[in-house]
Amino acid sequence: MNKTNNIRVRIAPSPTGFFHIGTARTALFNWLFARKHGGAFIVRIEDTDRERSKAEFEVDITESLEWLGLVPDEFYRQSERTEIYKKYLEKLLKERKAFYCAHSIEELEQESERQKKAGQVPCHLCDDRDARITEGIIRFKNNETDAIIIGDLIRGEIRFDPRLIGDFALARNLEEPLYNFANTVDDREMDMSHVIRGEDHISNTPKQILVGRALGFTQPRWTHVPLLLGSDRSKLSKRHGALAVREYRAQGYLPEAMLNFVALLGWHPPAGKRGEREREVFSRDELVELFSLERIQKAGAIAEMQKLDWFNREYLKKLSDKEFIDRAAPFISSPEGKRVPKELLPIFKKRITRLSDVDQEIRSIINLSDYEAGVLLKGDREGAHVCMIIDTILNILSRIDPQKFSGVTAREALDPLVKKEGIGSVLWPLRASLSGKEVSIGPFELVDILEKDEVVRRLIVARNKL
């Protein structure tokens, strides 16, 4: 491929549910391919299912794509293209390549049951293709007997026996096209050069090829990417974790972390220089430069959600303090969290996995839980000595003017004691007294969050525990 090729790709989500990570990955692969070759990335909302399609799901699709930075070059809705589909349906009917099926739903269901019981692939080969019938489901007249061959860019040659497809449905009527028909027409009308989609659509491809042939269309290049699997190698589902992108967004995952995560689900970059440690963190521009369809694997891609956590932590560390404040502030919802000045939020940057964790961290600091006296001791230090240290800390900090009380003034006031007793002997009991935990943010960061009265109170409680 090179920049002179007219590359046009699309994603075609149905607004029948929230935008999930599988669709996000397909969108990313299409977007990367388009940007790599100077092409166009199209979003087409496939909302021909009038009963199940909802406006809220379309909004979720567009908002999720915007959040991920996968902004389309063109945007369409199938519900606004009815006249185009009608024109092509009428063409097939006129040329006797399609017909109205006179069979009732009950008859079709009975036929399907008989085929299943006989161990056959359910398909309907209509025994009545009377052109005089002018109502009913519009079906494709499938007289094909030669194998249908899909030249898939990942899987190579895939063969289908057209006799197992039967006379498949194209539309409920002239005003209501079904998926395989509308999809085929749109891909031609919108000049799609490639169709990059999930492997669950492989079974639809022979039907779309037959429709395209009947209408004189040239085929796009087919590329079917592997399914996403859970850690147990079954198809990814809700039980493996959140699926909707909006859920990850609400929890405080960064869009750049999500993109990096899904990019490596079924695709891998070229090997680095010899001896170079294998990289996993890539910027958007680097992904565009490195991406190719040839490096997409055939096997199912395992989505380890712990890996997403790792990516998010890595990207959080890359944020400047200002960027971190801007992104974390909207996730502060608790009364406790709102009491903490925004400029203090970066102290949590290296301690969290998701931005929503900041609020929880603050609540756990302000709402001190009871703890065992052993938390105050480190190593083989005696309780009596630690009690003496806490008493001394208490005496020193009590003398600081409440208006000037802060982590900085506390550090300055305690500096002589630290030099005399040692850092660990002073700062461990101070931090443990204020947090009630063996692991927490630093003691002077805790002082910055807590008011002087609360610091004094917690030191008294700690001394009494010893």
N, C-alpha and C positions, 0 to 999 in steps of 0.2 A: 504494500500500500504506500501511496505517497500523497502529497497535498493536492495533486491535480485530480484525484478521484472524487467523484460526486458522492460522498458518503452521507447517507441519511438513515438514521436509526431512531427507534422509538421505544417507549414503554407504553403499555395499554392497560392500566389498572382499572378494575371494575369498582365503582363506589358502593360496594356491598359490605364493606367492613373497614376497619382501620388499617392504615398503611403499615405493613409489617417489614421486618428486617430482610426477608427473602426478596420482596419487591424493591427494597432499598438497594440490595446488592445488584439486582438486575438493572436498576436505574443507573447505578454507579458504573457498571461495566459498559452500558450503552453510552453514558456521558463521556467516560474516558476514551472510548473508541472514537467518538465523534471529535473530541478535542484533539486527540492524537493526530487525526488526519484532516483537520480543518473542515469537518463536516457539521451537520445539523443534528441536534438532539430534540426530538419531538415527544410531547406528552399527549396521549389521546385517551380521553375518558370513555371507557366502553360501558355506557349506561343504557343499553338497549333492554336490559331486564328492568322493566318499569316498576315492578312490584318490590324488588329488593334494593334498587338503587336509591340512595339517600343523599341529600345535599350535604349533610354533616360529614359524610365520608369523603365526598369530593373536596370539601374544605380541608379535611385532615390530610388528604393526599398532597394538595398544593402547599399547605403549610409545612409539612414534613420535608418535601423536596426543597423548599426555600430554606428551611433550617439547615439542611445538609449542604446547601450551596449548589444544588443540581438544578439550576434555573433553565427551563426549556427555551429553545429558540422559537418554537411554534407550539400552540396549544389548541386542541380540538375536543369537541364532544360529539359522540355518535348520535345522540338524540337530536342534534341540529342538522343531521345529514340524511334525513329520511328520504328526501327526494332523489338523492344520488343512488341509494340502495334500490329504490323503487324502479329507477330507470334500468338498472342491470337485471333485476328480477324479471321485468317485463321482456327484456331482451332474451333471457334464457327460456322463458315460457313461449315466446314467439318462435324461437328456433327449435322448439321441442327438446331442449336440453334439460328442462325442468317441467314439473307437472304438479297439479293439485292432487293430493292424496285423499281418496274417499274413505279410508279406514278410520274408524272411531278410535278414541283413546283406549276404550275398553278392549277392542280387538288387538290393538298394538301391544297392550300390557299382557294379554293372554298369549300372544305370539312370543313375546320375550320370555315369559315363564316356561313355555314349552321348549324353547331353545336352551335355556339354562339347564333344565332337567335332562336334556339330551346331551349335555356337555358341549354345546355349540356356542360360538361367539354370538351374542345377541346382535342381530342386524335385520333390517326390514327391506326385503326385495319385493317391491309392489307388484302384484299380479294384475293390477288394473291401472293403466296409464292413459286413460281416456282423456283426450284433449278437450272434450266437451265439458268436463267438470270444471267449474269456475270458483270453487271455494274449498276450504280445507287447508291443511298444512302444505306448503310448497316444498317439494322434494327434488333433489338432484337425480336425474335419470342416469344411473351408473351402469353403463354397458362395458366398462373397462375390464379387460381380462389380463393384460400384461402387468407385470410387477411395477409398482410405483417406487421409484428410487429417489431417496433424499440424499443429496450430497452435503452432509453436515460437516462444518469446518472443524469440529472437535471430534466427532465420532466416526467420521468417514462415511462410507456408504451404508445407508439403512434401507432395507427393502420391505415393502408391504404388499400383501395380496389384496387387490381392490375388491375381490369377491366377498371378503370378510367385512367390508364397509357397508355394502348394500346401498339402497336409495336413501341417503341421509337427508335430514331436514335442513332446509335453507332459511325458511321464515315461517312464522305463524300465519302471516298474510302479507300483502304488499306493503303494509305500514309497519310491520314488526319483524325485521330481519333477525336471524339468530347469529350466534357468535362466529361460526366458521365462515359464513357468507360475508357479514359486515367486515370482519377482519381482513379477508382477502381483498375485498373491494378497496378498503381504506389503504392497505399497504401499497396497492397499485396507484390509486389516485394521489397518494402522498409521496410517491416515488421512493419508497423504502429500498435502499440498496442492500441492507442486511436486516435480518430478524434475529435478535439476540434475546433469548428468553429461557425460562426454566424447562428442564427435560420433561416435566409433566405435560408439556404441550406437544411432545413428539407424536402422540396418537392423533392430534388434530391436523398435523401437517399434511398427510396424504389427502385428506378431504379438501384442504385449502389448495393443494396442487391441482386436484381435479377441477375445482371451481375456476381456478386461474386459467387452466388450459381451455376450458369451455368458453371463457370470455376473451381468450387471445392474449392473456397477460404474460409477461416475462416473470420468471421467478426471482425473488430476492435470494441472497445467500443465507442459508439456514445455519444457526448456531444455537445449540441447546446446552445450557450450563447445568452442572450437577445440582441435585437437590441439597438442601441444608438438613443435616442430621443432628440429633442430640448426642450427648456423650455416650448413650447406650446404643448408638448407631441406628436408632429408629428415626423416622421422619420427624423433624423438629416440630414440636407442638407446645401448647401452653404449659404442659407439665415440666418442660425443660427450663422454663423461665418466661419472662415477658417476651411477647412477639411484636406488639405494636410499637413503632418508633416513638409515638407520643409518650409511652410509659417511660422509656429511657430518658427522653427529654425532661419529663417531669421529675425524674429522680436526680437530675443534675449531671448526666453524662454530656460530654462535649461533642459537638458535631464532628470535629476533626478526628476525635478518637473513634467515633462510630464509623466514619468513612474508612479509616485505616484498618479497623477490625473487619469490616465486611469485605474490603478489597482482598484480604488474604484468605477468604473463605472460598476455596476452589480455584484460586489463582496464585501463582508465586512469581516473584520477579526473577530476572536472570541472576546467576551466581555472581557474587562480588569478586574482587581481586583475590588471588591465592593468599591464604593466610588471614584474610580479613574476616572478622566475625560476622556471621550472617545477620543482616539487618532486618528489622521488623517495623521500625518507625519511619514513615515516609510522608513528606508533605504532599499536598494536592498536586503541585507542579511536578514533583518527582514521580508520582503515580501516573500522570499523563505521559511523561517521557518513557517510562518503563513498560507501560501496559501493552499487551498484545493478546489477541484471541488464542494464539497458538499455545500460550502458557496457561490456559484454563484446563483443569484436569477433568477426566471423565468420571472418576469415582465421586461419590457423595462427599460433601464438605462438612466436617464436624464443627459445630458452633459451640465452642467452650466459652461460656459466659464469664468464667473467671479470667479468661484472656481479655475480654472487653474491660474488666475492672483494671487489669494491668495497664492496658493502653490508656485508660482514662487517667490513672495516676501519673503516667509519664507525661501526658499532655498538660495536666494541671501544674506539674513542676515547671513547665516551659513558660507559663503565664507570668507576665510582670505583675508586681503588686497591684498596680492600677487595674490591669485586665482582670485579675482575680477578684478584686473588690466589685467591679462592674458585673461580673458574672455570678458571683456568690450572693450579692445583696438581694436579688429577687427571691432567693430561697430561704431567707430569714423570715419566718412567719410567727414564731413563738414570742410571747411577751418578753421572755428572758433574752432571746436573741436580739430583739429591738433595743435592749438596754445597752448593748455593746457598740461602741463607736465603730463605724465602718473601717476606719484606718487600722483597726486591730485584726481584721479578718485574715490577712495574709499569714498570721502566725499558725493557722490551721492548714496551710497549703500542702505541706508534706505529710500530714497526718490523715488525710481523708481519701476516699475512693470516689465519692460523688459530691457534687456541690451541696446536695441536701444534707450531707453529713455534718456540715458546719453548724447548722441549727441544732442538731442533736448533740454535738460536742459542747456547744455553749450551754445548753440545758443541763447537761451532766455536770458541768462546772458550777453553775449557779445553784442547782438543786442537789446539794451534797448528800450522797447516800451514806448510811452508817458503814463503818469499816472497823476492822480488827486493829488492835494496837500494834501488832507485828508489822503493819504497813509502814510505820514510822521508823522502824529499825532497819539498818542495812548492815549486812555482814555480822560480825560478832560484837557489835557495839552494845553496851549495857544500857538498859532502859533509864537508869538513874542519870547517866551522862547525857543521853539524848534529851531527857526531861530538863536538865540544866541548860542545854543549848536552846531549847524552845523557850524557856523562861527568859534567857538573854535576848533572843530575837524579839520576843514580845515586848520586853522593856525598851529596846531600841526603836522598834517601829511605832510604839505608842507615843513617842515624843515627836514624831513628824507631824507638822501642821496638816490637818485634813485637806485644806485647799491645795496643798502642794504634794499630797500623797500620790505616788505613782511608782511604776516599776523602776524608773530611773532614780528617784530619790531613795527608794528602798535599797537599791543596789549600792548607792553611795554610802548610805548609813551603815550597811552591814559589811562593807569592805574591810574595816579593821578586824572584825570578828572572823571573817573568812580567811584573812591572812594568818591569824593566830591559830585557828582550829583546823583549817583546811577546807577546800571547796565542798567535798562530799559531806563532811561532818555538819556543815551549816545548811547547804542548799537542799540536801536530801530531806531532812525533817521539815524544812519550810515548804517544799513542794508537796510532800506527802500530807502535811497538815492542811494545806489549802485544797488539794484535789481528792484526798482520801483514796488515792490509787498508787500503785507502784510505777505505773507508766502514765505520763500526761505531758502536757506542754510545760515549759519551764516555769520556775517559781516567780520570776519577775513579770512574765507574761500573765500569770494568774493574778498577780497583784494589780496589773493594769485593768483586768476585767472586774475584779471585786472592789467594793468600796472599803475604806479603812476600817469601819466598824465591823464589817463582815470578816476581814482578815484577822482582826484582833479576836473576834469571837471564835473563829476556827482554831487559832493557836491555843486559846484557852481550853477548848474541847480536846485538842490533841494532848496537851499537858496533863489533863485530867485522866485521859486513857492510860497514861503511863504511871 
